[in-house]
């Protein structure tokens, strides 16, 4: 069914200037709160504030805890001196101060000028304890602001840390992974610097069945940061190296490894259709859909995000997600106790609803209309807005018979009630959707029935009130509907019948679908 849009408010709609295959929305990161939701397991940077059990200098460290903390001047003097033992104690003191839970004095240490010396200590293969303490201190400096990370990078730490990935000492290798994860997490510039320095092969080489799970979590998190960020996306050859390992990690039993692997895939699908295709071709979608159904929120959230990104792609990519079972999981997620999951699920469904009529039929067949109506009726407003998009997209691409199914599901009442919201864009989308419903009714010769149904649900009064709306585009859209469908009193002389289920009967005889 062709969509009719008013030129005065066309710019508010997602398909402005787009043809049918590009109707799907891509979320703009700065305007979407959900991208920020439930990211506790996906921090950009992490500070190491706990002592590693593998730390070979653990005994020394505990003994040092009873020693009075040296001043910054004493630390600087010892670090720059030639006494190896004093260098170690001073570096330990630095690490300990930078590991404070709150407000570590990173700026003071940068101003002290000891970063180049700490980087130099990373190369001390003859002194593993000093290497480790220096790596830990630099990790925590890099965990700060972009300026802090830059200080570590400009101090020459990147090649030193990449070299230490192959350290014979696992705790040093792990600390290097952590530091590199913080650097990658700073943004696409340093991410691409690391990739250009060939960080990926030695990082992937660390993944093995024998590796402790804590170490594997750090590797997975660092890999996710190497997949993160757009403008630009990570280099395609880097993505193709990482993806096979992510496919394996998604099968791991540890929830944190799975979660960060899902986040990595969600970043890789958050781009153009070509990038989505690279992920689809791995055959990973059935596993992602399975993880979408996880009761564990830290897994469900990024898995849903990844599948949601996939269905922003082409109709064929969306069909791959449908074939993987996404529509069988979405009804539960639309009814999830967390409003953020409801919103994400509705966004995902809205992009599936932007597809061709055979995909819309699968939405109906999988029982998604009842939970959609519930969400429109009782959901959090942010989730309701996404649900409105589902209905709008549905009416744009559906057959007339599918529109009848939509109306019979009870969608009209909550949709009309949402005309009372203050958000002009949402109101305009609803008015546009109502126009689409009338276009279907006209084809069936049922315009009068739809008119009366709208009036019975107090919709006419709400549309009339919108003629006083402060937004001129809302006023014009409301006026257009009234003038087209409600200006003639003769339209109001037919009563809609009520079916056995108490819903208004908008059904027609089968032969009526033969235009």
C-alpha positions, 0 to 999 in steps of 0.5 A, a space after each residue: 500500500 503506498 504511503 501518503 505523506 504531507 509535504 509540510 511535515 514529511 521531514 519528520 518521518 523516517 522514510 523522507 527521501 528514501 526508497 522502499 529498501 531503505 525505510 529501516 531506521 538507523 539509530 543516531 547514537 547521540 539521540 538514543 538512550 538505549 545505547 547507554 543502557 545496561 552497559 555496566 559490563 561494557 565499560 569503555 575503560 577499566 581500572 585494575 583496583 585488585 591485586 592479582 593472585 598471580 602477582 609474583 611480588 605479592 609477598 613484597 607488596 603486603 610487606 610494603 603496605 606497612 611502609 609509609 607511603 613515599 612522597 611524589 618527589 621520593 617516587 620520582 627520585 627512585 624511579 629515575 635512579 639506578 637502584 633496581 629495588 628502589 625502582 620496584 618499590 617506587 613503581 609499586 607505590 605509584 600503582 598503589 596510589 593509582 589504584 585508589 577507588 576514588 579520584 586517583 591523582 593521575 594528572 599529578 603523575 603525568 605532570 611528574 613526567 614518569 610515564 616514559 620511565 614506566 614505559 621503559 620498565 615494560 622492556 625489563 625482561 630480566 625483572 618481571 615484577 617491575 614489568 608487571 607493576 609498571 604495566 599495572 600503573 600505566 593501565 590505570 593511567 590509560 583508564 582515565 580521560 582521553 588526555 590521560 590515555 594520550 599521555 600513555 600512548 605518546 610515552 611510547 607504550 603501545 609497541 611495548 604492550 603489544 610485545 608483552 602480549 607474548 610475555 612468558 609470564 601470564 600475569 604480565 600478558 594479561 595486564 598488557 591486554 587490559 592496558 591495550 583494551 583501555 587504549 582501544 576504548 578511547 575511540 576510533 583513532 587509537 583503536 586504528 593505531 593499535 590495529 595498524 600496529 598488528 595487535 590482533 594476531 598476538 591477542 587472538 593467539 592468547 585465546 585457548 581452552 587452557 586460559 583462565 576464565 578471568 584472563 579470557 574475559 579481559 581478552 574478550 573485552 579488549 576485542 570488543 573495544 577493537 570492534 567498537 566505534 563508527 566514523 570510521 568503522 574498524 578496518 574490514 580485514 581486522 573485522 574478518 580476523 576477529 569474527 571467527 574467534 567471536 563466533 567461538 567465544 559466543 559458545 563459551 559457558 562464562 556469562 561475561 565472555 558471552 556478554 562481551 562477545 555479543 557487544 562486539 558483534 553488536 558494534 560490528 553490525 552497527 553500520 552499513 549493510 555490507 558490514 552487516 553482511 559480513 556478520 550474517 555470513 558467519 552463520 552466527 544469527 541463530 546463536 544470537 537469537 538463542 542468547 536474546 532469549 537468555 534470562 540473564 540481562 547482561 547477555 540478553 541486552 547485547 544479543 538483542 542489540 546485535 539482532 536489532 542492528 541486523 534488521 536495519 539492513 536489507 530485506 534479505 538480511 532481515 529474513 535471515 534474522 526471521 529464519 533464525 527465530 527472532 519473531 518467536 522471541 520478541 513477544 516475550 521481550 515486548 512483555 519484559 519487566 524492564 522497559 528498556 528491553 521493551 523499547 529495544 524489542 519494539 525498535 527491532 520489530 519496527 524495522 522488521 515491520 518496514 519490510 515487505 508484506 510476506 515479512 509482515 505476515 510472519 509478524 502476524 503469524 508469530 503472535 506479535 500483535 497482542 503484545 504490541 497492543 499491550 505495549 501501546 496501551 500500557 508501556 513506558 512512553 519511550 517504548 510506546 514511541 517505538 511501538 508507534 513506529 511498528 504500527 506506522 511501518 506495518 501500515 506502510 507495507 502491509 496488504 489490505 488484509 493485513 491492515 484488517 488484522 491489525 485493526 481487529 487486534 485492537 490497535 486503534 484505541 491505544 493508538 488514538 489515546 497516544 494523540 494526547 502526548 506532548 511529543 509532536 513527532 509521535 503525534 504526526 506519525 500516528 496521524 500518518 498511520 491513521 491516514 494509511 488505515 483510511 486508505 485501506 478502508 477505502 479499498 474495502 469500501 469500509 470508510 464509513 465503518 472506520 469513521 464510526 469506529 474512530 469516533 466511538 473510541 473518542 478519536 474524532 474528538 482528539 483529532 479535532 482538538 489537534 486543530 488547536 495544536 501549537 505545531 502547524 504540521 500537526 494542525 494541518 495533518 489533523 485538518 486533512 483527516 477531518 476534511 477527507 473523512 469526517 466533513 460529511 455527516 452521511 459518513 456517520 450513519 453506520 454502526 460497526 458491529 462487535 465480534 464475539 471477542 468484544 473487539 470492533 468487527 472490521 472484517 470483510 468477506 473474503 471476496 472483498 479483497 479481490 480488487 
